[in-house]
Amino acid sequence: MDVALFILMCAGPLGALDVTYFHLWKFRLYQRPESVKEEVTHILRGFLVPAASGILLLGRPEGAWFWVVAGLFAFDSLNTLLDVIFEPGSRAPRIVPPPELAVHFLGTSMMGAAWAVFMWGGWDTRLNPTAIAPRVDSFIPDWSISLGFAALFGAFALVLFETFLFTRAVLRRRTLTAAHA
């Protein structure tokens, strides 16, 4: 579980860069009517990945908690697939720039690796009583777990900010449409 958590902790800053620089600042996807579907996938991912990371920060998920985290990973994979499908139409007439594609490739690869390591390392606990077991003999220092919780707070704040911008833009478009009707 610690390797999966470590991968997620490394992927977090990459995800924050993608959202902050590409989605919010450079392309302002939340404002584009063409980007609604893509934006919904981004907002969903902004909740799914921190939720899985937060559970792993608490300890080793066992029993039903194992399946909750496995489900979060699975749903994130489906969500990522939809994001890839929606992205070209969302960015038209432009393309997704190569640096952003590189960030997406790295992030998706890291999420796949984290999911694989989680399933491999936790499979034996899937039928245990439901619990989040304490972390034992972890190679991850306690101070980085504290930083992980701070980063988790930042991740939720970022997705709430993106959700606010997106919701405000959608409501403005609806108001303008209603005013012109």
SULVENSUL-V499016 format. One record per backbone hydrogen bond with DSSP energy under -0.5 kcal/mol. CO is the residue of the C=O (numbers start at 1). NH is the residue of the N-H. Records with the same first field share a line. If there is no record, write none. Layout:
CO=NH + NH
This chain:
1=5
2=6
3=7
4=8
5=9
6=10
7=11
8=12
9=13
10=14
11=15
12=16
13=17
14=18
15=19
16=20
17=21 + 22
18=22 + 23
19=24
20=25
21=26
22=27
23=29
28=31 + 32
29=32
32=35
33=36
35=39
36=40
37=41
38=42
39=43
40=44
41=45
42=46
43=47
44=47 + 48
45=49
47=51
48=52
49=53
50=54
51=55
52=56
53=57
54=58
55=59
59=61
60=133
62=65 + 131
63=66 + 67
64=68
65=69
66=70
67=71
68=72
69=73
70=74
71=75
72=76
73=77
74=78
75=79
76=80
77=81
78=82
79=83
80=84
81=85
82=86
83=87
84=88
86=90
87=91
88=92
91=94
95=97
97=100 + 101
98=102
99=103
100=104
101=105
102=106
103=107
104=108
105=109
106=110
107=111
108=112
109=113
110=114
111=115
112=116
113=117
114=118
115=119
116=120
117=121
118=122
119=123
122=125
123=126
125=63 + 128
131=62 + 133
133=60
139=141
141=144 + 145
142=146
143=147
144=148
145=149
146=150
147=151
148=152
149=153
150=154
151=155
152=156
153=157
154=158
155=159
156=160
157=161
158=162
159=163
160=164
161=165
162=166
163=167
164=168
165=169
166=170
167=171
168=172
169=173
170=174
171=175
172=176
173=177
174=178
175=179
176=180
177=181
178=181
